[in-house]
Amino acid sequence: MFRYPSYLRTEWPRGLWLKRIIFSSLILICASATILAQEVQRTQPTWWFGGSGAVNINLFYGATQVLNATTTTHGVFHNGDGTGLNTSFLLEYRPGPVWGGILAGGYDTRNGTFNSVNSPITNYPGSLHAELKYISIEPSLRIAPFSSGFYIFGGPILNFNLWNEFTYTQKGNPELWVESEWSDLRKFLISGQVGMGYDIPLSSPNAATQVNLSPFIAFLPDVEGPRTVESWDIYTVRIGAALKFGSGDVIARADAPRPVVVERDVEFSIRAPKAVPVQRKVRETFPLRNYVFFDDGSSEVPTRYVALTKDQAAKFKEAQLQEIEPMNMTGRSQRQLALYHNILNILGDRLRSNPGASVTLTGASEKGATEGQAFAESIKRYLTTVFGVDGSRIATEGRDKPRVPSEQPGGTRELTLLRAEDRRVDIESQSPELLMQVGGPYDALKPAQIIVVQEDPLDSHVMFHVAGAREALSSWSLEVSSERGSVQRFGPFTRDLESIPGRSILSDRTQGDYKVVMLGQSKTGRSVRKEGSVHLVRQEEPKTVEALRFSILFEFNTSKTVATYSTFLTEMVAPLIPDGGKVIIHGHTDIIGDDEYNMTLSNERAAEARDILHQAISKSGKTGVTIESYGFGEDLRLAPFDNNLPGERCYNRTVIIDIVPTK
């Protein structure tokens, strides 16, 4: 064994490093404070620079005994722990309020001491200490899902070894003290991390140099061990803080009054609810799209459609779907999509309950009528085998195109999505037990009933309207300041109308007064600043009160207008609107087509539904009813569903009507 002299056995002065980092951070914060006197209006920085310091809590697992060619321990070492230091320079890129990236590079140590192991020869405990030092490069994806400073991050870590050493001693044997280098150590190590942090502003949002202090915590799993032999693995929990500096673009000069540029074609207005309901119980009359979409290359019903066994089908009733515990409707409505994916079970239950009813299943495939027929037979087989429906009541047909195709003649854009919608089976019938008359012939399956708890209903949103923004402004954003001095930023936006949940602005407060500043950049390069104010109050609605919701669905083409649903709106929806009630109509589209066209289309459809209901209410003599209509186009933040599946896109081509009862 080789024994190093004791005067060479020294450790890295970690305490001194930490003191230097803290002292340097304080100097930087104080230096930045001298800039705060400038009250220039600025945008949120896109690029941030800075550094971070952290403690690594290292956990050792696995087994190690052969340290190098000359040193083998008397026993096998397994678990252990220790601390190390991480310091790095970092660069952050934040092009928007949600998505961004982080690139960090610096010095990283993974030191630790294994648990003592008794020698099987002397029965004395031995100790093994490891010192590993790396240069690390850490690219990460940064996601800020809320309007606060909270963010999550994750990505790979590339480590380049600078130093590796072990110290092995044996109690009771003073001559056994070995300090040497590990053998078979990876010079290049790949690992990863996932973590979360919070940006705390230390400067005015309008300062020339903005400063954020960001405490964070991260978990670093072991992708590959530090050595190419044995099974030693290192897992690390990293706790630290970063100091970041950024500079936004100037909107107003520091040496001149802030100009208020009034462009005649840009007007700023705010529509805020008198009370912000946190959630609402909704009884929804949910339309059943009479399409079953098939995957390319298979004639079997896709697994996303719920398939039952014979025993399950014997007990199945459509009403069961209404009795399921309501799910959170934040974001996309998985509850309604799950209802649609029970379409075959709902159809089977209705056919079983109405022996005189019959259906025609028309399958279509771009590969020809033969595959379309196979699609239809697959559904017929399920209904006859599982639900016991007489096959003579189910007719099948095959086509190369559905009767109402999504792909239009001469179309060249997004054909893959449109053809996926034409690969389907249409459920058709002339039996009134299965269908609902919405205006003209029987052309829609009877809707299903469902009860949901709606988070952040639309009438709890604050609507910010910048009339003419799409034509006059390249972008605009919002700064919402409370009377307490806290500032929230939203944007950038490009549309005329934007919606923000009142609960997001209130956070954990029950009420508050807010100053709203709209900051825009015109397409001619001029700055636009408009101000407004809003007062918000949180409201808890009684769980016994139910709102009503109805929906109108459209095909991809625009030949079917809202006027087709005039009977449905006049005779079914309007009578349910109470005196003094509120009606909120919002139109949506899928992602196919031009964004501006879809926005116009959704607005026109919502306005047309509003006019029909307004006329029906006026004729009925009801009073005190308010009707609001909005078009949100293909806005992904407010769309009822995602746009990944054909069924989701079909349900996004909709006008939704919410009837809010009198408070």
C-alpha angles and dihedrals in degrees: 000000000000115000122201120214112258093239089066093054101095134146131222110265096242094169091057091051092052092049090051092050094049092045092049091049091053091051091051092049092050091047092052091051090068089066096055093086089079109089097192115150108243139175122242110279117258095198125048127187130190148101141266140210126200145164118240114216101201123200120195122208135168129042135297133172110139102072098174140327093291102034128065117163121233091238138024115265117214126164130020146143143210145150134262140176131253123191125167147163113235142197123198127195117198111174091166142010096271115027128052146128140245128206117190130175131176150093122330131180128194100189124161148145123239120229112268117268124200117235111243087217104048099015087226119132118253127205130210124192124187128202116191123172126185144178104230133201113195121184113182140178111237121208124183102188097178136048091251128083092268117119140165126214140184143164146123126306123215113202126193114195117237102167137010126177140150132203116207122185136169121212112232091026108080091179092061104085115128127181114178145122126286116248125226092024118163110244089196118041129185120204136141145221143210123191150138137237144175128228112222113191113228095179141047113280087235097051118121089237115034119203129203128186109205121190111196144175127204139180118220112197121199110254094173127003122253091251134048091226134057121012106277111149130182125208119186137198110199121201122181149106137257129212112211133188128196141163126213128207117275116253098173129023118250094224097052136053114272106266120229103210110200113200111189094222094053120073126169122212137162129212110195128177118246087228130019111224111208094205139346137206109237130192103205128197095210118200116229111223104220093219129103111195122211130209120245113266098018134085093193120104106262116255092241087076108082112250121196133199120240091259092050092046091052089060097037120114126175089232089066089073089061094052097058113114107268115256129218110274096201108137113344120019104240091169095064093043090053088053091054091048087061089060094118092049091048090049091047092050092049093048091048092049093046108046092181095058124098137183141203119220112205114190123196132191133168086226090066146276093291093066090041089056089050090055091053093045090052090059093043090052090054094049095047097041101040103028097029095234113167107254092222089070092059120070121190132203136178128216138165091228131027117244090252104034126191093213108078126208111269093014116146105171128090093348093160091063094043094048090051087059091051091054094086152097120252116213107216132175145160093207111113090208089071102035142061124217109230098169123326123356125009100279109146135061114247108267124246126238120237135170118213139169107236117211117209097359114211094255088061090063125099109229117213113195122192102181110215095011094131092057101034107031132059089204143333137199140191134236112195114192124189124214086254091063100252115138129210122190127206129183157333095232134176104184125090094238127044129177127208122181111248089224090061090057095043094045105177095344124108094214141351148170116238137191113215123204121189112204116191139174115214122219088246091059099257124133120240123200125180129170136206141154138227137191117209131191124187115230131195110209120212112261090226093064116088128198120207128232131192130177137204118206127206136197120241093262120066099234092103107071133185089259087073087067095050093113092049093049095043101042103029109026105032096055090058094058109101128216109275091015128136126234120199117192120189127179127207139179136195123255096263114109136014116335095224092048091050091051091053092045094052091048093050093049093048091048092049091053089048092054093050092050093044091054092048092049092049091053092049093056096236117155138206095027117146121198124195125183130193136176118211100174112198095335103156094205093062102028113122092230142011120265101230099099128049090239092054092051091049092052091048090062091082151117111219122202119201119191110200114197123234112278 
